[in-house]
């Protein structure tokens, strides 16, 4: 049996299905594909593993496939244009649906293409990484990176459904799986102290890909994100807490050309930085900072940068982040595990100390 959640956005509400074997469930997927035309956007690695299953599931549909390069460094306008060019050359019309089969990069690019092709066409998320399953596939953020900053071009565009097949995680490399756990841990840090405690007790079961623990963790993560998105779809306030650790993490990714750290690894380091800054500003106790580090480490994640980092470079890069509002760097900090706040006035001395102590 699979689980079903709903992202409540009125007439644009959509379901999230969670369970094993869902890629083979035509009865679950096809109701969200209203037209006959369908383009699957994926990469060669994912296509080799899961495209044959999807072809069999959707055997009655006209199916085009767009293979894009694999990696955050290819989350660009050029790759977006590749998807649009193939839609045009294959003569897809306004009744088509774009299905994102892959991780966060595939989902973000596919969603941006769906949002802009003929002013908006159908869009379905089939995330194949843990990080995408618990975070990027839910909530409608789509887009690409710009040389000056991450996710600077994009649109809010909700999918018709999110299909989370937990079986695909069995073949996910350990490093990528741990990167996804960073986002799971984030939900405990910003929203649910009891969930954080559960993660402390069950992190090894999760790393062993215990199916019961996995479904619970994915379901809880999606529930929290769905609640936040339903209250603040376009990030005017509350939704910003989902960026905990991300402003630091995005700067790390940019400064290392998106090649040294996986997104979840950079976010893990960023969450430790945010927790440290929260402590320095008198919001968070040392014990909770240490609990944060211990859980991230137990999840197989880095908790500090692995090379010398220039604090000035970090500050300059953070200044290009989307969380900068009217020239003010807005950061998400925590005053307890399970309680996040948006801080517009960050003590620059404390911020500098955090950056200098993170190497």
C-alpha positions, -999 to +999 in steps of 0.1 A: +000+000+000+012+035-008+008+067+012-009+097-003-005+134+009-020+165-006-003+199-011-033+222-004-033+251-029-070+254-037-077+245-073-040+239-079-037+213-051-019+181-060-012+147-045+021+132-034+022+094-037+048+075-016+056+038-017+075+010-033+068-001-069+050+031-079+069+035-112+050+004-125+016+017-113-002+030-144-034+034-124-016+059-102+003+079-128-019+080-159-048+101-143-023+129-141-014+127-179-045+142-195-032+144-231-016+118-254+016+137-258+043+131-232+080+140-229+102+124-203+132+145-193+159+125-177+197+118-179+216+088-192+222+073-158+186+074-146+173+065-181+193+033-181+179+022-148+142+033-149+132+044-184+123+008-195+099+005-165+083+038-173+079+029-210+061-003-201+039+016-176+030+042-203+029+019-232-003+034-245+011+069-247+032+087-274+064+091-255+094+113-264+126+113-243+149+142-238+183+132-223+201+161-206+236+161-190+240+149-154+252+173-128+246+207-111+271+223-135+246+216-163+216+233-146+219+262-171+199+281-197+216+260-224+202+228-210+168+244-205+170+255-242+178+219-252+145+208-236+125+236-253+142+228-287+132+192-285+096+201-276+095+224-306+111+199-330+088+171-319+058+194-323+044+192-288+013+212-283-004+228-252-019+194-241+015+178-236+029+169-202+066+170-192+076+142-168+108+148-148+125+115-141+156+121-120+170+142-092+167+179-084+185+192-115+162+173-138+131+183-118+141+220-117+149+223-154+119+203-165+095+223-143+110+256-157+105+243-193+069+233-184+062+267-169+073+285-200+066+263-230+035+278-247+029+297-214+025+266-193+019+229-200+014+198-178+042+188-154+047+156-133+076+150-109+091+114-105+121+121-083+148+094-081+170+107-054+162+111-017+170+148-018+145+154-046+119+132-030+118+151+003+126+186-010+129+198-046+101+178-061+075+194-038+065+230-037+068+242-073+102+259-073+117+255-108+147+271-125+183+272-135+215+287-123+233+318-136+270+323-135+265+349-108+244+328-085+223+296-079+187+294-090+186+330-101+163+323-131+130+304-127+094+303-118+069+290-092+051+263-111+034+234-093+034+198-107+002+179-113+015+152-090+046+139-073+053+101-076+078+089-050+089+053-056+110+043-026+124+013-045+146+035-066+166+044-035+180+009-033+204+017-062+213+052-051+250+056-042+257+060-005+271+095-009+240+107-028+217+090-003+234+108+026+231+141+008+194+136+008+194+130+045+206+166+050+172+179+038+154+153+060+174+165+091+166+201+081+129+196+087+136+184+122+158+214+129+133+240+116+099+226+125+097+194+145+119+186+176+103+152+181+111+143+144+147+153+150+149+131+181+134+102+160+161+108+134+188+106+161+175+072+171+169+059+135+197+074+114+214+041+110+182+023+100+178+051+074+213+047+061+206+009+058+176+019+037+151+002+060+119+005+041+096+013+071+120+040+084+124+054+049+087+058+042+081+074+076+110+099+071+099+108+035+063+111+045+071+133+075+094+155+054+068+160+027+041+167+052+061+195+068+070+210+034+034+207+022+021+226+053+047+254+048+041+257+010+003+258+015+007+288+038+032+306+017+035+294-018+057+322-032+080+327-002+068+360+011+075+350+047+072+316+063+085+295+034+119+311+037+126+289+068+130+260+043+162+277+032+179+270+066+216+265+058+210+271+021+225+306+018+258+294+032+255+261+012+247+279-021+278+301-016+299+270-010+286+254-042+292+285-063+327+290-049+337+254-057+321+255-092+294+229-082+320+201-084+334+196-048+301+192-028+268+176-036+239+200-028+230+182+004+266+181+015+269+219+011+235+224+029+248+202+058+278+224+062+256+255+058+233+242+086+262+238+109+273+274+101+237+286+107+235+268+140+269+282+150+258+317+141+226+312+161+247+303+191+270+333+187+239+356+185+226+341+218+197+322+202+208+286+205+225+266+232+258+249+227+242+215+234+218+219+204+247+229+181+265+197+191+234+176+186+231+191+151+267+183+142+265+147+157+233+138+137+247+152+104+280+133+110+261+101+118+242+106+085+275+105+066+276+142+059+304+168+062+301+193+090+329+217+080+346+228+048+375+205+037+398+233+025+407+268+035+378+292+028+381+329+023+354+345+045+353+376+022+346+354-008+318+337+011+303+370+022+304+384-014+288+353-028+262+352-001+253+388-011+241+375-045+217+350-029+180+353-036+174+358+002+190+392+000+161+417+002+167+454-005+204+450+000+200+432+034+212+397+038+183+377+053+193+345+071+174+316+087+185+309+122+172+286+149+165+295+186+159+258+195+158+225+176+124+226+159+120+264+159+133+286+131+132+323+126+140+348+098+167+373+108+172+404+089+197+421+112+227+397+114+257+408+135+285+410+109+312+404+135+295+371+146+289+362+109+326+367+102+335+346+132+313+318+120+328+318+085+364+319+099+357+290+123+342+267+097+373+255+080 
